[in-house]
Each structure stands twice: as C-alpha cells, then as structure tokens.
Amino acid sequence: MNRVQSISILALLWAAWCFLHSLLISSGFAAGMKQIMGSRFGYYRLFYSIFSLLTLLPVVFYQWLLEEKVIFAWPWPWYLLKLCLYAASFLLFYSGFRVYDIQYMLGIKQIHDMRHGRKAQDIELTTEGILGYVRHPWYSGALLLILAFGVITDVSLVSKTVLIVYIIIGTFLEEKKLIAEIGEPYRAYRKKVPMLIPWKRG
C-alpha cells in the first residue's frame, strides 16, 4: 500500500467515525432507539459515550502506525502562539465544565432518573458563566486544541482537517437541534451570544 492510499484510508476512518458519532446522537436515531429500548433508554447516553470512545481507539491506533513527514514544527516565536492556543483551549474547556451538566452529558443522570422512576426533563437554556460569551465553548476549545496539538505532519494535517470540518458542521447541526428542542428562547440567545468566538455583544 502506497502513502497516498494509507493517508486516504486514514481520512476515511476519521470521516466514518465523525459520521457515526453524529448519527448516534441525532434526534431521529435517538428516537428510534427509545422505541426499541423502552424503559431502559436511560442507558443510551452512557452507551453512546463508551461506544464513541471505543470506536475512536482503532482510528488513533491506525494513525499512530503511519510514518509521518513534518510540515510545520512550531519554531520560536510561533511556539508562543501554540502556548496561547493551549491556554485559551484550557480556559474554554474549564469554563464550560463549570456550567455544563457533566453527569447528563455522560449519561449518568439519565440512569439515575430512570432508576428512581423520574421522567427525563426537557433541556433548559442557561446563559451563565462562559455561556454568556460563547454558545459552544467546548467546540471552540476543541478547535484551538486541534490547531495547537503536536507538530503538523502530512498525516496529522489530514486528521486535523477532517476534525475541524466535522466540529464546524457538528456545531451547526447542534444549533438546529437546540432550536427544535428549546425554540424561541434559543433563537433570542443566538442573537446576543456568538457561536464559536467568545465575545460579549451589547
């Protein structure tokens, strides 16, 4: 197998993982799983989280096996920019961690509610903390982390490109989903707070 084929396979693996990751969390697929799983649907989010991680491992392992040719290695003073990107990414992730319901995201809350016979609650809009400056701080942080992480090689450039495109597309899909679930309050929120670039409007 030549180098072009190897890198093409890597791109396809990343694209397939991204597609699968989005499909499993989409409203339509989740609704279908809810019909199939019935009262045990509370386990679905945790299953999704674990499955996403397990299916990511072979993609990362395949990339690790490939020989890489360095394109850009962050020389001085570019290394200062790299550190700034890391710092900004950490701040966005940490700020998001402070306002997001982590147990809900991992699926723990859904299991707890299911076991105690509580009905799943609708998503509530919150604009506290970092969410008053950017609507998707973790997506913003992920983009910065992808840009800053490691040296840029012919191999990593492929994975970085696919992931950046995926996150941007995924953000718009998430926006569509939130509008459908929250409605007018989220539309008003969109007019006040930027999607990915932190900035306080008016």
C-alpha positions in Angstrom: 0.0 0.0 0.0 1.5 3.4 -1.0 1.5 6.5 1.1 -1.4 8.2 -0.7 -3.6 5.1 -0.1 -2.6 5.0 3.6 -3.5 8.6 4.2 -6.7 8.3 2.2 -7.7 5.4 4.4 -7.0 7.5 7.5 -9.2 10.3 6.2 -12.0 7.8 5.5 -11.6 6.3 9.0 -11.9 9.8 10.6 -14.8 10.7 8.4 -16.6 7.4 9.2 -16.0 7.9 13.0 -17.3 11.5 12.8 -20.4 10.4 10.8 -21.1 7.6 13.3 -20.6 9.9 16.2 -23.2 12.4 14.9 -25.6 9.7 13.7 -25.9 8.0 17.1 -26.7 11.2 18.9 -29.1 12.6 16.3 -32.7 13.2 17.4 -34.1 10.8 14.8 -31.8 7.9 15.7 -32.2 8.5 19.4 -36.0 8.5 19.0 -35.7 5.1 17.2 -33.5 3.7 20.0 -36.0 4.9 22.6 -38.8 2.9 20.9 -36.5 -0.2 20.9 -35.1 0.1 24.4 -38.3 1.4 26.1 -37.8 1.9 29.8 -34.1 1.2 29.6 -33.4 4.1 27.2 -31.8 5.9 30.2 -28.7 3.8 29.5 -28.4 5.0 25.9 -26.4 8.2 26.6 -23.8 6.2 28.6 -23.7 3.6 25.9 -23.1 6.3 23.3 -20.2 7.8 25.3 -18.5 4.5 25.8 -19.1 3.3 22.2 -17.7 6.7 20.8 -14.5 6.2 22.8 -14.0 2.6 21.9 -14.5 3.2 18.2 -12.1 6.1 18.3 -9.2 3.9 19.6 -8.6 2.0 16.3 -8.6 5.2 14.3 -6.0 6.7 16.6 -4.0 3.5 16.6 -4.0 3.4 12.7 -2.8 6.9 12.6 0.0 6.1 15.1 1.2 3.3 12.8 1.7 5.6 9.9 5.1 7.2 9.2 4.8 11.0 9.3 6.7 13.8 7.4 6.9 17.0 9.4 5.4 20.1 7.6 5.5 22.6 10.5 7.1 22.2 13.9 6.2 25.5 15.7 9.6 27.2 15.8 10.2 30.2 18.0 8.4 32.6 18.2 5.5 30.6 16.8 5.8 28.4 19.9 4.4 31.3 21.9 1.2 31.2 19.7 1.0 27.4 20.4 1.1 28.0 24.1 -1.6 30.8 23.8 -3.8 28.4 21.9 -3.4 25.7 24.6 -4.1 28.3 27.3 -7.3 29.5 25.5 -8.4 26.0 24.9 -7.9 25.0 28.6 -9.9 28.2 29.7 -12.8 27.4 27.4 -12.9 23.7 28.5 -12.7 24.6 32.2 -15.3 27.4 31.9 -17.6 25.0 30.1 -17.1 22.4 32.7 -18.3 24.9 35.4 -21.6 25.4 33.7 -22.4 22.2 31.9 -24.2 19.3 33.5 -21.4 16.7 33.2 -23.5 13.9 34.6 -26.1 14.5 31.9 -23.5 14.5 29.2 -22.0 11.2 30.3 -25.4 9.6 30.7 -25.2 9.1 34.5 -28.1 11.5 35.3 -30.4 9.7 32.8 -29.6 6.3 34.5 -30.2 7.8 38.0 -33.6 9.3 36.9 -34.6 6.1 35.2 -33.9 4.0 38.3 -35.9 6.4 40.5 -38.8 6.5 38.1 -38.4 10.2 37.2 -39.3 11.4 33.7 -36.5 12.8 31.6 -36.5 16.6 31.8 -36.5 18.9 28.8 -33.3 20.8 28.1 -33.2 24.1 29.9 -31.4 27.1 28.4 -28.7 28.6 30.6 -26.5 31.6 29.9 -24.4 31.6 33.0 -20.6 32.0 33.0 -18.9 31.4 29.7 -22.2 30.8 28.0 -22.8 34.5 28.2 -19.9 35.0 25.9 -19.9 32.0 23.5 -22.6 29.4 22.8 -20.3 26.4 22.4 -17.2 26.8 24.5 -16.2 23.2 24.2 -16.4 23.2 20.5 -14.3 26.4 20.4 -11.8 24.8 22.8 -11.6 21.7 20.7 -10.8 23.7 17.6 -8.0 25.5 19.3 -6.6 22.3 20.8 -6.6 20.6 17.4 -4.8 23.5 15.8 -2.2 23.6 18.6 -1.6 19.9 19.3 1.7 18.4 18.2 3.7 19.2 15.2 1.9 19.4 11.8 2.7 16.5 9.6 1.3 15.1 6.3 -0.7 12.6 8.5 -1.8 14.9 11.3 -2.9 17.5 8.7 -5.4 15.1 7.4 -6.9 14.3 10.8 -6.9 17.9 11.9 -8.7 19.0 8.7 -11.4 16.3 9.0 -11.9 17.0 12.7 -12.1 20.8 12.2 -14.6 20.4 9.4 -16.6 17.9 11.5 -16.7 20.2 14.5 -17.9 23.2 12.5 -20.6 21.1 10.7 -21.5 19.5 14.0 -21.9 22.9 15.7 -24.5 23.9 13.1 -26.3 20.6 13.5 -26.3 21.1 17.3 -27.7 24.6 16.7 -30.6 23.1 14.6 -31.3 20.5 17.3 -31.3 23.1 20.1 -33.7 25.4 18.2 -36.0 22.4 17.7 -35.9 21.5 21.5 -35.8 25.0 23.1 -37.4 27.2 20.4 -37.7 30.9 20.6 -35.6 31.4 23.8 -32.7 29.9 21.9 -33.2 32.0 18.8 -33.1 35.1 21.1 -29.9 33.7 22.7 -28.3 33.3 19.3 -28.8 37.0 18.6 -26.9 38.0 21.7 -24.1 35.4 22.1 -21.6 34.3 19.3 -21.5 30.7 18.3 -17.7 29.9 18.5 -15.7 33.1 19.0 -16.1 34.4 22.6 -17.4 38.0 22.5 -19.9 39.9 24.5 -22.5 41.7 22.4 -24.1 44.8 23.6 
